[in-house]
Amino acid sequence: MAQLKIALVVIVYGKTLQQSLTIQDLLKFKYPLHQLLIVNNGPEAILEHDSCIQDLGQIHQNVTLQNQLQNKPLSWIYNDFIQSYDADYYVLFDDDTEINEQYQDVLFHLKNVDFELPEIRARCDLKPRFPMMNSQLLQHRGEIIEPEKIYSVGSGLIISHRIKEFFKDKNMEIFDSNFAFYGVDTTFFTRINQFIKQGYKFKFSSMTYLNHCLSLTEESLTTWRKNEFIYENVLTLKYYSSSQWSKNLKFIKLVFRKIIKLSFRDAFLIIKVFFKGKHPRCEI
């Protein structure tokens, strides 16, 4: 049996390749990736002759480094990555995920699966946080039988070539390019759930696990993160509300709550993002 062609992207931000847990584990892989794309989203450039790039090239078939110092939207990176390479499966990673041997074994031996959603454990306490199926934490490993709703995070997500073709036939982007950072993975699953509701059948599995740094549990609420939550909430409201009436009502309530709290800056930001219809980073 021919080895699967696996294309994997790692998005690095604010650290060297030596500091990235994901990159360091890719140096220990038992199997060669067909394509490894490293996207450095800044703020400092990484040199092509970095020792990690050279070492990765000894393990994986094709290693490419892109410096995107403008902090390119994740949705754009994911869409460009999937469209640029021909592979059996596409794998998405942040730079702070631990990749174990079990995950590697499953990845290179997948068969007839559209999505592999690993159990995501927060690195701070190793407690499972995702995937969520039908509003509850998934409790079993293996095939996921006909979920009504399913959600997970992007890091470690495995997507089949069939899903790439499915979205191509629909003339749709796989990831919503109006979102830049927060909400990219959530709206992806929202779209999949909408297709499930329409009667489309997909094959899901959760046969693996990953330890991953989750921003909700392991990072402080900085101004940047607060703004990102606003962008995510407003854009999700705009594009994924159940009806126009519901969208307008929720928008008015959201602005009104900020004004009552005298958070005029947040109220202005909500209005601005709602009417522009995209994350500021996606206006480039």
PATI-82498 format. One record per residue (C-alpha): x negated, y negated, z negated. Coordinates in Angstrom, 3 decimals. Last residue first. Layout:
c1=X, c2=Y, c3=Z
...
// end
This chain:
c1=5.427, c2=-44.367, c3=-3.636
c1=9.006, c2=-44.449, c3=-4.943
c1=8.618, c2=-41.004, c3=-6.491
c1=6.498, c2=-42.381, c3=-9.359
c1=9.402, c2=-44.647, c3=-10.296
c1=11.631, c2=-41.553, c3=-10.719
c1=14.506, c2=-41.625, c3=-8.279
c1=18.037, c2=-42.867, c3=-7.747
c1=17.289, c2=-46.593, c3=-7.507
c1=20.691, c2=-47.296, c3=-9.044
c1=20.288, c2=-44.903, c3=-11.960
c1=16.631, c2=-45.786, c3=-12.510
c1=17.335, c2=-49.513, c3=-12.890
c1=20.416, c2=-49.053, c3=-15.075
c1=18.612, c2=-46.673, c3=-17.439
c1=15.548, c2=-48.940, c3=-17.593
c1=17.716, c2=-51.948, c3=-18.443
c1=19.396, c2=-50.035, c3=-21.270
c1=16.001, c2=-48.840, c3=-22.535
c1=14.676, c2=-52.407, c3=-22.662
c1=17.873, c2=-53.631, c3=-24.308
c1=17.575, c2=-51.217, c3=-27.213
c1=19.815, c2=-53.371, c3=-29.428
c1=21.310, c2=-50.173, c3=-30.913
c1=24.702, c2=-51.209, c3=-29.521
c1=23.012, c2=-51.901, c3=-26.165
c1=21.510, c2=-48.418, c3=-26.056
c1=24.844, c2=-46.765, c3=-26.790
c1=26.548, c2=-48.874, c3=-24.096
c1=24.037, c2=-47.800, c3=-21.436
c1=24.630, c2=-44.108, c3=-22.127
c1=28.386, c2=-44.554, c3=-22.414
c1=28.559, c2=-46.327, c3=-19.040
c1=26.471, c2=-43.596, c3=-17.382
c1=28.549, c2=-40.841, c3=-18.953
c1=31.752, c2=-42.390, c3=-17.597
c1=30.327, c2=-42.910, c3=-14.109
c1=29.028, c2=-39.345, c3=-13.826
c1=32.213, c2=-37.788, c3=-15.182
c1=34.330, c2=-39.723, c3=-12.688
c1=32.021, c2=-38.786, c3=-9.819
c1=32.299, c2=-35.120, c3=-10.771
c1=30.359, c2=-32.216, c3=-12.285
c1=27.241, c2=-34.295, c3=-12.856
c1=24.054, c2=-33.029, c3=-11.216
c1=22.724, c2=-35.924, c3=-9.149
c1=23.306, c2=-39.044, c3=-11.238
c1=23.366, c2=-37.435, c3=-14.685
c1=20.231, c2=-35.439, c3=-13.922
c1=18.624, c2=-38.682, c3=-12.749
c1=19.579, c2=-40.492, c3=-15.956
c1=18.530, c2=-37.689, c3=-18.314
c1=15.180, c2=-37.024, c3=-16.608
c1=14.222, c2=-40.679, c3=-16.289
c1=15.173, c2=-41.338, c3=-19.926
c1=13.208, c2=-38.315, c3=-21.138
c1=10.225, c2=-39.535, c3=-19.126
c1=10.482, c2=-42.964, c3=-20.751
c1=10.333, c2=-41.408, c3=-24.211
c1=7.378, c2=-39.271, c3=-23.113
c1=5.450, c2=-42.343, c3=-21.956
c1=6.338, c2=-44.268, c3=-25.116
c1=4.914, c2=-41.395, c3=-27.163
c1=7.039, c2=-38.798, c3=-28.943
c1=4.386, c2=-36.465, c3=-30.376
c1=3.501, c2=-33.207, c3=-28.624
c1=3.739, c2=-29.556, c3=-29.726
c1=7.401, c2=-28.587, c3=-29.901
c1=9.049, c2=-30.420, c3=-27.014
c1=5.797, c2=-30.605, c3=-25.071
c1=5.466, c2=-26.831, c3=-24.909
c1=1.900, c2=-25.475, c3=-24.800
c1=2.176, c2=-21.972, c3=-23.356
c1=1.611, c2=-18.407, c3=-24.484
c1=2.827, c2=-16.173, c3=-21.674
c1=4.998, c2=-13.063, c3=-21.496
c1=5.842, c2=-10.472, c3=-18.850
c1=8.690, c2=-8.357, c3=-17.524
c1=11.349, c2=-11.009, c3=-17.138
c1=13.181, c2=-10.170, c3=-13.921
c1=15.599, c2=-11.848, c3=-11.576
c1=17.016, c2=-10.570, c3=-8.286
c1=19.256, c2=-13.104, c3=-6.591
c1=22.835, c2=-12.852, c3=-5.369
c1=24.793, c2=-15.776, c3=-3.934
c1=28.394, c2=-16.073, c3=-5.094
c1=28.923, c2=-19.824, c3=-5.272
c1=28.305, c2=-19.722, c3=-9.023
c1=24.931, c2=-18.108, c3=-8.336
c1=24.129, c2=-20.931, c3=-5.901
c1=24.938, c2=-23.496, c3=-8.597
c1=22.747, c2=-21.582, c3=-11.023
c1=19.844, c2=-21.759, c3=-8.558
c1=20.347, c2=-25.510, c3=-8.271
c1=20.395, c2=-25.919, c3=-12.052
c1=17.274, c2=-23.752, c3=-12.176
c1=15.399, c2=-26.222, c3=-9.992
c1=16.957, c2=-29.076, c3=-11.961
c1=15.363, c2=-27.775, c3=-15.150
c1=11.947, c2=-27.183, c3=-13.532
c1=11.577, c2=-30.744, c3=-12.233
c1=13.379, c2=-32.282, c3=-15.216
c1=10.352, c2=-33.953, c3=-16.760
c1=7.622, c2=-34.709, c3=-14.236
c1=8.449, c2=-36.433, c3=-10.942
c1=12.142, c2=-36.027, c3=-10.186
c1=13.652, c2=-37.437, c3=-6.979
c1=11.772, c2=-34.694, c3=-5.120
c1=14.238, c2=-32.011, c3=-6.237
c1=12.320, c2=-28.736, c3=-6.001
c1=13.026, c2=-26.134, c3=-3.313
c1=13.810, c2=-28.822, c3=-0.760
c1=16.914, c2=-28.072, c3=1.251
c1=17.668, c2=-27.244, c3=4.893
c1=19.814, c2=-24.344, c3=3.627
c1=17.845, c2=-21.943, c3=5.842
c1=14.630, c2=-23.396, c3=4.397
c1=15.988, c2=-22.911, c3=0.881
c1=16.554, c2=-19.199, c3=1.532
c1=13.221, c2=-18.893, c3=3.350
c1=11.307, c2=-20.080, c3=0.286
c1=13.505, c2=-17.834, c3=-1.850
c1=12.546, c2=-14.853, c3=0.310
c1=8.859, c2=-15.718, c3=-0.117
c1=9.291, c2=-14.918, c3=-3.802
c1=8.974, c2=-17.293, c3=-6.743
c1=6.885, c2=-16.638, c3=-9.869
c1=7.221, c2=-19.032, c3=-12.818
c1=4.163, c2=-19.108, c3=-15.066
c1=4.507, c2=-22.805, c3=-15.853
c1=7.856, c2=-24.048, c3=-14.556
c1=9.973, c2=-23.680, c3=-17.657
c1=13.085, c2=-21.523, c3=-18.009
c1=16.798, c2=-21.588, c3=-17.345
c1=19.484, c2=-19.061, c3=-16.419
c1=23.209, c2=-19.351, c3=-15.972
c1=25.767, c2=-16.724, c3=-15.004
c1=23.159, c2=-13.988, c3=-15.158
c1=23.617, c2=-10.991, c3=-12.870
c1=21.351, c2=-8.397, c3=-14.515
c1=17.923, c2=-9.587, c3=-15.631
c1=15.475, c2=-6.800, c3=-14.893
c1=12.835, c2=-6.108, c3=-17.510
c1=12.271, c2=-7.487, c3=-20.985
c1=15.069, c2=-8.059, c3=-23.472
c1=16.269, c2=-10.826, c3=-25.787
c1=16.825, c2=-13.759, c3=-23.442
c1=17.383, c2=-16.832, c3=-25.590
c1=21.007, c2=-17.893, c3=-25.364
c1=22.859, c2=-20.416, c3=-23.190
c1=23.924, c2=-17.813, c3=-20.582
c1=20.295, c2=-16.770, c3=-20.194
c1=17.499, c2=-18.899, c3=-21.639
c1=13.979, c2=-17.925, c3=-20.646
c1=12.376, c2=-19.230, c3=-22.829
c1=11.469, c2=-20.284, c3=-26.397
c1=9.696, c2=-17.208, c3=-27.815
c1=7.777, c2=-17.875, c3=-31.064
c1=3.986, c2=-17.860, c3=-30.824
c1=3.752, c2=-20.582, c3=-33.543
c1=1.816, c2=-23.461, c3=-31.948
c1=1.295, c2=-21.668, c3=-28.628
c1=5.012, c2=-21.736, c3=-27.902
c1=5.993, c2=-18.415, c3=-26.344
c1=7.411, c2=-18.284, c3=-22.829
c1=8.886, c2=-14.933, c3=-21.827
c1=7.974, c2=-14.627, c3=-18.186
c1=10.509, c2=-15.499, c3=-15.489
c1=9.856, c2=-13.407, c3=-12.395
c1=12.070, c2=-14.598, c3=-9.569
c1=13.067, c2=-13.023, c3=-6.253
c1=12.073, c2=-9.465, c3=-7.132
c1=11.899, c2=-6.714, c3=-4.500
c1=8.502, c2=-5.489, c3=-5.665
c1=5.966, c2=-7.055, c3=-7.986
c1=2.638, c2=-5.253, c3=-8.334
c1=0.147, c2=-8.141, c3=-8.332
c1=2.183, c2=-10.255, c3=-10.728
c1=2.957, c2=-7.379, c3=-13.106
c1=-0.702, c2=-6.500, c3=-13.647
c1=-1.704, c2=-10.150, c3=-14.005
c1=1.012, c2=-10.810, c3=-16.599
c1=-0.135, c2=-7.769, c3=-18.562
c1=-3.719, c2=-9.017, c3=-18.438
c1=-2.912, c2=-12.284, c3=-20.214
c1=-2.676, c2=-15.808, c3=-18.787
c1=-2.881, c2=-18.500, c3=-21.496
c1=-1.182, c2=-21.700, c3=-20.376
c1=-2.614, c2=-25.210, c3=-20.744
c1=-3.337, c2=-26.373, c3=-17.182
c1=0.204, c2=-26.101, c3=-15.861
c1=0.965, c2=-23.169, c3=-13.596
c1=3.171, c2=-22.276, c3=-10.641
c1=3.061, c2=-18.958, c3=-8.792
c1=4.166, c2=-18.275, c3=-5.212
c1=4.829, c2=-14.740, c3=-4.001
c1=4.546, c2=-12.880, c3=-0.705
c1=2.402, c2=-15.628, c3=0.759
c1=2.184, c2=-18.045, c3=3.674
c1=0.859, c2=-21.350, c3=2.425
c1=1.628, c2=-25.013, c3=3.052
c1=5.366, c2=-24.978, c3=2.343
c1=4.955, c2=-23.580, c3=-1.165
c1=2.187, c2=-26.029, c3=-2.050
c1=3.931, c2=-29.057, c3=-0.553
c1=7.116, c2=-28.307, c3=-2.504
c1=5.247, c2=-27.702, c3=-5.773
c1=3.081, c2=-30.814, c3=-5.424
c1=6.049, c2=-32.992, c3=-4.492
c1=8.069, c2=-31.739, c3=-7.457
c1=5.089, c2=-32.286, c3=-9.747
c1=4.930, c2=-35.959, c3=-8.801
c1=1.386, c2=-37.081, c3=-7.865
c1=-0.697, c2=-38.576, c3=-10.656
c1=-2.412, c2=-41.269, c3=-8.505
c1=-5.669, c2=-39.350, c3=-8.931
c1=-4.546, c2=-36.590, c3=-6.594
c1=-7.850, c2=-34.727, c3=-6.270
c1=-7.234, c2=-31.516, c3=-4.376
c1=-9.364, c2=-28.418, c3=-4.897
c1=-8.974, c2=-25.320, c3=-2.730
c1=-10.007, c2=-21.739, c3=-3.488
c1=-9.466, c2=-19.018, c3=-0.898
c1=-10.248, c2=-15.366, c3=-1.606
c1=-10.466, c2=-15.372, c3=-5.403
c1=-13.267, c2=-14.005, c3=-7.585
c1=-16.528, c2=-15.565, c3=-6.373
c1=-14.672, c2=-18.720, c3=-5.378
c1=-13.563, c2=-19.109, c3=-8.979
c1=-17.221, c2=-19.340, c3=-9.995
c1=-17.951, c2=-22.070, c3=-7.448
c1=-14.886, c2=-24.033, c3=-8.452
c1=-15.836, c2=-23.654, c3=-12.118
c1=-19.360, c2=-24.965, c3=-11.408
c1=-17.980, c2=-28.202, c3=-9.979
c1=-19.221, c2=-28.511, c3=-6.391
c1=-15.996, c2=-30.109, c3=-5.161
c1=-16.235, c2=-32.761, c3=-7.871
c1=-13.322, c2=-33.462, c3=-10.201
c1=-12.000, c2=-37.015, c3=-10.132
c1=-10.869, c2=-38.789, c3=-13.297
c1=-7.237, c2=-39.738, c3=-14.045
c1=-6.291, c2=-37.469, c3=-12.601
c1=-3.722, c2=-35.146, c3=-11.064
c1=-6.317, c2=-32.512, c3=-10.243
c1=-4.508, c2=-30.010, c3=-8.050
c1=-6.140, c2=-26.595, c3=-8.011
c1=-4.895, c2=-24.339, c3=-5.219
c1=-5.732, c2=-20.640, c3=-5.373
c1=-4.841, c2=-18.615, c3=-2.296
c1=-5.026, c2=-14.869, c3=-1.700
c1=-5.587, c2=-14.324, c3=-5.409
c1=-8.186, c2=-11.708, c3=-6.236
c1=-7.340, c2=-9.131, c3=-8.920
c1=-8.897, c2=-8.519, c3=-12.338
c1=-8.678, c2=-12.184, c3=-13.282
c1=-11.180, c2=-13.486, c3=-15.865
c1=-11.993, c2=-16.797, c3=-14.141
c1=-8.259, c2=-17.399, c3=-13.843
c1=-8.225, c2=-17.311, c3=-17.656
c1=-10.604, c2=-20.273, c3=-17.816
c1=-8.505, c2=-22.174, c3=-15.302
c1=-5.346, c2=-21.695, c3=-17.356
c1=-7.005, c2=-22.708, c3=-20.621
c1=-8.231, c2=-25.944, c3=-19.023
c1=-11.208, c2=-27.525, c3=-20.822
c1=-13.792, c2=-26.151, c3=-18.367
c1=-11.730, c2=-27.495, c3=-15.485
c1=-12.088, c2=-30.956, c3=-17.011
c1=-9.192, c2=-32.672, c3=-18.693
c1=-6.590, c2=-35.394, c3=-18.274
c1=-4.346, c2=-33.535, c3=-15.858
c1=-4.744, c2=-30.186, c3=-14.132
c1=-2.034, c2=-28.685, c3=-11.968
c1=-2.657, c2=-25.024, c3=-11.186
c1=-1.258, c2=-23.514, c3=-7.988
c1=-1.094, c2=-19.810, c3=-7.136
c1=-0.615, c2=-18.047, c3=-3.811
c1=-0.318, c2=-14.253, c3=-4.037
c1=-0.576, c2=-12.021, c3=-0.977
c1=0.390, c2=-8.578, c3=-2.222
c1=-2.134, c2=-5.821, c3=-1.778
c1=-1.382, c2=-3.397, c3=1.029
c1=0.000, c2=0.000, c3=0.000
// end
